[in-house]
Amino acid sequence: MKTELYHYLESGLRNIWLANGFTVHETEYGRGIAIADVDGLHKAIALNLVRNKPRLTGAEFRYLRKELGLSQAALGKLWGYEAQSIALWEKRGRVPLIADRFIRVYYREAAEGNAHIADTIERLNDMDIRQDDRLVFEETQGMWQAKAA
């Protein structure tokens, strides 16, 4: 018995097809699809994009952003861009190379439970808010280090 592939348009991506892991059933509104482990499927799709795509499309970039649970505004704030810039990348499909690379790293770190990158970005954003005019260094026991303000 040959199983039909299911075109998984609900992902927001046009090129995702499921070979199995879903069941078709009839509802009072017509044909329904139940997908096993949707979270696992979404993670597999995202990791495939991160590891195997040479360059992300706008839709793929949006997919990763949404999987990270970030709005356009939140991602823009995190990276120092306006939300409108993020929206244009997603709509026009021309994602700057640095943003393409960075969202891959950011997603992978989040998916694998390593918070170092997120912590570093938050720390940098906090430093942007606070602009120290003077950096003072002191030498103690033959070693230079920044002096606490």
C-alpha positions in Angstrom: 0.0 0.0 0.0 1.5 3.3 -1.1 1.2 6.3 1.2 0.7 9.7 -0.3 3.0 12.5 0.7 1.4 15.3 2.6 2.2 18.9 1.5 2.8 20.6 4.8 1.9 24.2 3.9 1.0 24.9 7.5 4.7 25.4 8.2 4.7 28.6 6.1 7.1 27.0 3.7 6.2 25.7 0.3 8.7 22.9 0.0 7.9 20.8 3.0 6.4 17.3 2.4 5.7 14.6 5.0 6.3 11.0 4.1 4.7 9.7 7.3 4.0 10.8 10.9 0.5 12.0 10.0 -3.0 10.6 9.8 -5.9 11.6 7.6 -9.3 11.6 9.1 -12.7 12.9 8.1 -14.4 15.7 10.1 -17.7 17.4 9.7 -15.8 20.1 7.9 -14.0 17.8 5.5 -10.6 16.1 5.5 -8.4 16.7 8.5 -4.8 15.9 9.2 -3.3 15.0 12.5 0.5 15.3 12.8 2.5 13.4 15.4 5.0 15.4 17.4 4.5 18.8 15.7 7.2 20.4 17.9 9.7 17.7 16.9 8.8 18.2 13.2 9.3 21.9 13.5 12.7 21.4 15.2 13.7 19.0 12.4 12.7 21.4 9.7 14.5 24.3 11.4 17.7 22.3 12.0 17.7 21.1 8.4 17.5 24.7 7.2 20.3 25.8 9.6 22.6 22.9 8.6 21.9 22.3 4.9 20.6 25.4 3.1 23.3 27.5 1.4 21.2 30.7 1.7 17.9 31.3 3.5 14.9 32.7 1.7 12.8 35.3 3.4 10.2 32.6 4.3 12.8 30.4 5.8 14.3 33.3 7.8 10.7 34.0 9.1 10.3 30.3 9.9 13.4 30.4 12.1 12.4 33.7 13.7 9.0 32.3 14.6 10.5 29.0 15.9 12.7 31.2 18.2 9.4 32.8 19.4 10.5 36.3 18.4 8.4 39.0 16.7 10.0 41.1 14.0 10.2 44.0 16.6 11.9 41.7 19.2 14.4 40.4 16.7 15.1 43.9 15.4 15.7 45.2 18.9 17.9 42.2 19.7 20.1 42.8 16.7 19.9 46.6 16.5 17.6 46.8 13.5 14.1 48.3 13.0 11.2 45.9 12.8 10.5 47.2 9.3 14.0 46.0 8.1 13.2 42.4 9.3 9.8 42.6 7.6 11.4 43.6 4.3 13.9 40.8 4.4 11.1 38.3 5.0 8.8 39.8 2.3 11.4 40.4 -0.4 13.5 37.3 0.3 16.8 39.2 0.3 18.2 38.5 3.8 21.6 40.1 4.4 24.3 37.5 4.7 25.2 38.5 8.2 21.6 38.1 9.3 21.3 34.8 7.5 24.4 33.5 9.3 23.5 34.9 12.7 19.9 33.5 12.8 21.4 30.1 12.1 23.8 30.3 15.0 21.2 31.8 17.2 18.6 29.1 16.4 21.1 26.3 16.8 22.3 27.6 20.2 18.7 27.9 21.4 17.7 24.5 20.1 20.7 22.8 21.7 20.1 24.5 25.0 23.3 26.7 25.0 22.4 30.2 26.2 25.9 31.7 25.8 25.0 33.6 22.6 21.7 34.9 23.9 23.4 36.0 27.1 26.2 37.8 25.1 23.7 39.6 22.9 21.7 40.8 25.9 24.8 42.0 27.6 25.9 43.9 24.5 22.4 45.5 24.2 22.6 46.5 27.9 26.0 48.1 27.2 24.6 50.0 24.3 22.2 51.7 26.7 24.9 52.6 29.1 27.7 54.6 27.4 30.6 55.0 29.6 32.8 58.0 28.7 35.8 56.9 30.6 37.5 53.5 30.9 39.9 53.3 33.8 42.5 50.5 34.1 44.7 49.7 37.0 47.8 47.5 37.4 47.7 45.1 40.3 50.4 42.6 41.0 51.8 42.9 37.4 48.4 42.5 35.7 46.3 45.2 34.1 42.5 45.1 34.4 39.6 47.4 34.1 38.8 49.2 37.3 35.2 49.0 38.6 33.3 52.3 38.1 
